Amino acid sequence: MDVAGHVNNIVCVRWIEDLRSRPFGSSSSMDELLEKKPYPVVAYTNIRYRSQLKLSDTLKGVMWIESVKHGMMQLKLIFQRDDEIIAAAEQNCVMTDLEAGKMDKKPMEVYS
């Protein structure tokens, strides 16, 4: 929190990480997750703050996959208080073969 009682912006980045990690880690241990290919590595994050957020606020975060193509996955998300959007964000991830240390451009269906 800052001196005015607002939630610090870095907290929003942490929440994005939590939301992004859920689909990839919900049914797998970390070891199993790292064995799977490809793994999303964050390349870009953009957040547009629309309203202040205070510690006592109750927030809902919604994230969805906007697109997956050419080895890139684009995520979109919103944080909302009741019906008001507090922040909107997007994140691009490079689908990466961690063993090879390279971008993996194969379609996601190959790994299903």
N, C-alpha and C positions, 0 to 999 in steps of 0.2 A: 504494500500500500504506500501511496505517497503522503505527503504532509496534509493534503486536502481530504484524505480519506478515500481516495479513488484506488481501485485495483490497478496495480502496475501493469503496463502493456506486455511485459514479458510473461505474465501469467497467462495471457491469451495464447501466446505461442506454446506454452506448456500444455494447455487444454487441447490445442490442435494436435500436438504430438500424441496425447492420450487418445483422442478420437481416431487418428490415423492408425494407431497401433492395434486398436480393438479388432478390426476385421482380420488382421494378419496374425494375431496372437491368441484369438479367443479359444481355439480348439487345439492349439499346439503348444508344446513346451518351447522354450527359446532354442534349444538344440535342434528340435525338429524343424522349427521355423527357418533356422539358418541353413539347413540341408536342402530346403525347397528352393526351386529356382523359378522365376527370378524373384529378387527381393527389392522392394521399393526404397530407393535412397533419395532423400530430399535434395532437390536442386534449386528450388525457388519457393518462397513464401511471400504473399502479399496480404495485408490486412487493412481494411478500411473501417475505421472506428466511426460510428455514427452517433453514439450517445455515451455519457459517462456511466461507469459501473461502480457501485459501492459494495463494500464487503457484505452488507446485509441483503443484497439482491439475490433472487433465485433466478438462475439462468438455465436455459436448455440449449444444447449444442446439437446441430444436425449436419452430418457430412454425407456426401455422395460422390460417386465416381462419375465425373463428367465425360471423360473419354480415355481410351487406352489405344494408342497407335504409335507405330514406329519406335517402340521401346520407351515411350513416355506415358505416364498416367497423370491425368489432370483431375485433382480433387477440388470440390467446391464445398463451402460450409458457411453456416450462419450461426450466430449466437443470438438468442432472443430472450427477452424478459416479457412474459405474457405474450402479446401480439406484436411487440415492438422489436425490430431488429437492432441490436446493440452494435454488432460488428459483422461484416461479411469478409470472407477470406477465400483465397485460392492457393493451392499448393501443387507444384509439379514435382513428380518423382521420376527418376531414371530407373527403369527396371534393370536390375544389375545381377549378373552372375557373380556372386561373391567369391567363389573359388577362382574364377578366371580374372576377376577384377575388371570386368568389362560390361558395357551395356549389352543387354539381351533384347534383341529386337523381335524375337519369336512372338507370335500371338499368345495371349494368356491362355487360350483354350488348350494349347499343347500341354500345359501343366495341370489341367483339371483331372 
